[in-house]
Amino acid sequence: MPATPIRIGIIGAGGIVKSRHLPGFKRIEDCRVVAVHNRSRANAEAVAREWNIPHVAGAPEEIFRRDDINAVVIGTTPYLHRDLTLAALAAGKHVFCQARMARTLAEARDMLAAARARPDLVTMLCPAPHVLPGERLVARMLGAGALGEPRLVRLQHLSDSTLCADAPYHWRLDPEISGYNVLTLGIYAEILQRWLGKARTVAATGKRFTPRRKDPATGVPREVAAPETLSVSGELECGAHYAYLFSGVAAYSPGDRIEFYGTRGTLIYDVAGQRVSFGQVDPARRARVGLVAAKEEPQPLEIPAAERGEWRVEADFVSAIRQGTPVFPDFQAGVDYMEFVEAAGRALETGRTVRLPLP
């Protein structure tokens, strides 16, 4: 039986769409992008020329109305995700939506409800690529109980993206566009929730160091509402404590790192270097030589070739349409991480610990 033809309309052809999604779809048999819309028509026309896309749409509605399109890629900023997703589903189109899912939990829940009302259509979110190489290895070890009982999860994301006071204003600093999404909070919430489950409580502190930045489009200074550092902590449903630190003002930082500590061992994912290390506690040796003498450094693990992940997001989306294979993240996973993201935002706003689930 011939494969279902996939005909795609793109709304918002930004950096990741051009660097990952367009090349990914191009490699798939009988899969073509037939129309593109950007806020700037000139930008859309440039993308169409580069990728041989036959049609440039003047508005998203033109894509929704096309009978020769059966799937829509939403590559816009988060403030448009909800409305475009609902319109695409109402028009009978499969939906692939760029991360983060939405600005707020309410918007994400609206998207999930619309997806459930159309079970015949595939809905998928763009996954975080940060831990793709070692994700299966870490998931397998955690699932097999290599740590014993989890006690602490520590995450750091440190960069210098907002260190300079004269760095330009960016849409990610605008809650009207980005919502509760701050730095890489949603990215790592997505990753860690599928490894260790959801949080039970959320507390947060943060700080904004540069109150105003110049908008590069207008030259006018704009207020910065988002924090430039954020610390989120609390208890996971599995009983472990977690402590996550995000910062955009850290020069010469060592990069992203995730550390898992349990009663039987320690697992470390050096995200910057894509290295996994593991150290197991030897109770007999610890009892024999003492706690200090028994201390050993976690040793590097080789990521097995059969488990090493690679980017195949576009192929997964097309396979879900053609064969009904499951996708991840689906909209339920998106709602789950948006709940955590909004809980952190509410905790930051109120100075109070937030309990999950949110009403």
N, C-alpha and C positions, 0 to 999 in steps of 0.2 A: 504494500500500500504506500503510495507516495506521501511524503511528509507534508503537513499542513503549511501552506505558504504563510510566511510572517511578513506583514507589511506595516511598517512603523511610522508613526508621526512623533516628532520630537518637539517638546515645548521647553525652551531654555537650553541652548547648546553652549554651555560654559566649559570650564577647564576639564572637569572629569568626563563630561560627555565626549569631548573631542579627544582626550588622551586615552580613555579606556572603552567607553561604550560604543562609539562609532567603529573603532577597529575590531572590537569584539563581535559586534553584529555582522560586520563585513565578512568574517571568517566562517559564518554559518550558512550552510546550504539553503537556498531558496528563502533567504531572509534579506529584506531590503528596507532601507529608510526612504520613504517616498515624499515626505514633507517635513519642513522645519519651520519653527516660529521662534524668534527672539524679540525681546523688547525693542531692540534696534534692528530695523529692517536691513540696514547695511551689514550688520554683523551676521544676520541670518543668510543674506545673499553670499557673503564670503564663505560661510560654512558650506552652503549648498554647492558653490563652485569647487571647493576643495574636495568634497566627498561625493560629488556627482549626484546630489539630491535633486530630483526634477522639479519639486514645487516649494516655493516659499510662501508660507501662510501669513496673512496680515494680522490674524488674531487666532487665539486658541480654538474658537468656535469653528473656524474653517477646517481644522484638523478633525474635530469631533464629528463634523457632518460628512466627512469623506467616506464613501462606501468601500474604497480600496485600502483603508487602514483598519487593521484589527487589533493593534496594540499601540499604546501611548507611553512614551518615556517622558517623565516630568523631571526636568533638570533645573528647575528654578530654585530660588531661595525659599526658605520654609514658609513664609507668610502666604504663599500661593498654593501650597501643597493640598490643603483640605479642599478648597473650592475646585481646583482643577481635577483632583481625584474623583470627587463626586460627579462632576460633569462628564468625565470620561466613562465612568461606570454607567451612568444614565444613558450614555450613547452606545453602550454595548461593547466597549473596548477593554482589553486587558490592560493592566496598569503596572508599570515599573516606576517607582518613585525614588528620587534621590534622598539621601539622608541629610539632616535629621528629619524624622517623620513629619513633624508639625511644630507649631510654636508652643502649644499647650496640650495638656492631657485631654481637655474637652474636644479640641480639634482632632486629635488622634482617635478618640473614641467615635467621633462622627465618621471618620474614614473606615474604621473597623466595621461599624454598623452597616455602612453602604456596601462594603465588600461581602459581608455575610448575607446581605439581601440579594447578591448576585453570585451564588456559588458556582455558576457556570463560567465565571471569569477569573483569571489568575491575577492576584495582587501580590506584589513583592516590593520590598524595600532594598535599597543598595546596602550591602553589608560593609562593616568596617574591615579594611584590609590589613590592619596593623599587625595581627598575629597569625595571618594565614599560614606561614610556613610551619609553625610548631603547634598550631591549635589542636590538631587531633592527638598529638602526643600528650599534651597537657591534659586534655579532656579525658584521655584514657587513664592516665595516672591518677587523676583526682577521682574518677569514677571507680577505680579499683581499690581506693582507700590507701594509696601509698603514703599519705600524710598521717594516717590514723584519723583522729578527730580534729577537724580544722579549728584552729584557735585564733588566728589573726591573718588578715589579708591586707597587705600594704601596697599601694600604687602611687607612683609619681609620674607626672607629666610635666616636664620643665622645658621651657623654651624662652627665647628672647623676642617673641613676636611683638610685644608692646613695650619693650624696655625703653626705647627712645621716645622722648616726649614729643618730638617732631614727626614721628611716624604718622601716616595719614589715617583718617577715619575709615573704618571698614564696616560693612553691613553687619558683620557678626557682633559688633558692639551695640547694635540697635535692637532693643527688645520688640519693637514693632515689626521687625523683619525676622529676627531669630527667635524671639520668645524667650523661654526659660533656658535655652541651650547656651551653655557657657564653655569656652575652650573645648576640651575633648571629653567633657563629662558624659555626654550621651553616648559617645563612641565606646568608652570603657564600661559604661553601664550595660550596654548591649553585650559586650564580650563577657564580663564577669557574671552577669545574671545567668548565662547559659552554662557557665562552669560551676558556679556554687549556689545558684538560686537567688531569690529575691531578698531584699532588706526588710527588716522588721521596724527599724527606727532610723531616722535621718536627722543629723544635726549639721549645721554649716556655719562657717565664718568666711568672710572675704574682704578684699580691699581693692579700691580703685585709686590709682596713684596719679593718673593724668585726667583731670576732670573734663577737658575739652580737647578735641583734635580737629584739624582742618579737613573738611570734605574735599577730596581731590576733584570732584565733579564741579563744585561751585566755588571753591576757595574760601567758603565761609566756615568758621569754627562751629562744631556741633558738640553737644553735651554727650559724654560717654556715660552710659548707664550701667554697663556690664562690669563686673569685677575683673581685675587683672590677675588676682590670685584667689584661689578658692580651696578651702579645706572642708571635706565632707567625711563624716564618721558616724558610726552607729553599730547596730547589731544585725547580723544576717539571720534569716529564718533557720539556718542550720546551726545557729548558736555561736558562730565565730564573730569576733569583732572585726571591723574594717576601718581603715584610715586611708583616705584618698587625698592627694595633694596635687593641685593643678596650678601652674603659674606661667604667665607670659612675660615675666620680667627677670628671668634667670639667665644671665650670661654664662657662657662656658659650662652649660649644664651637661651632666653625663647622659642625658636622654631618658626615654621612657623605660620603666621597669616595674614589674609586678612580682611581689613576693608572697608566697603562701607558707604559713607556719602551722604545723600540726603536732599532735602528741607523738608521732613516730618519725617525722621528718620535715624537711624544708625543700620547697620547689621554687625556683627563681626563673622568671622569664625576662631576659634582657631584650626588650623590644627593639632597641636601637641596633643591636648587633645580631638579632634573631638567634640568640643562644639560650638554651635551656640547661639548667643545672639542678642537681638533686643531691640531697644529703639525707641519709636515713639514720635515725637514732638507734644505737645498739645498747639496749638496757643492761645486758650482761656486762659489757665492757665498761659502761658508765658506773655500774655498781662496784666493779673490780678496781678501777684506777682512779675513780673520782670524776666529778662533773667537768672540772676545768681540763684535766688531762685527756678526757674522752672527746673533747670538742674537735670536730673535723670540719673542713670546708666542703661545701657542696661541690660535687664534681660535674664537669660538663657531660651532657648526654648528646649522642648523635641522633638527629631526627631521621628516623627510617625513611628511605625513599618512598616506600608504599604509603607512608602517612604524611609526607610533606605536602602541604596544601599549595594551591596555585589559584590565580585569578581565573574564574570561569563563570562569572556572574551572568553574563549575557547568555551563555549556553544554558545555564540553569533556568533562566526565565523562559527561553524558547522551549526547552525540554518540558517544563511544566505545562505550557500551552499544548504541546503536541502529544505528550505521553501522560500527563497528569502527575508527574513526579512532584514531591513536596519541595517547597522553597523555604529559604531562610535568609534573612529575617522575613517572616510573614507579618501581616498587620497586627496580629496578637502580640508578637514579640516587640513590635514597635510601641504598642500601647504600654507594655510592661516597662520598657526603658524610659518612655516619656513620663510615666508615673514617678519613677525615681528622680528624674531630672526636675520635674515640677516640685516634688517634695523637698529637694535641695533648695530650690528657689524660694519656696515658702519659708523654709527654716532660716534662710539667709535674711529674708525680709522681716521676719518676726523675732528672730533671736531665740526661737523655741524649738525644741525637738519635735519632729513630726512623726507620727506613727502611720504605718502602712497596713492595709491598703487605704488609699484616699477614697472618699465618698464620690 
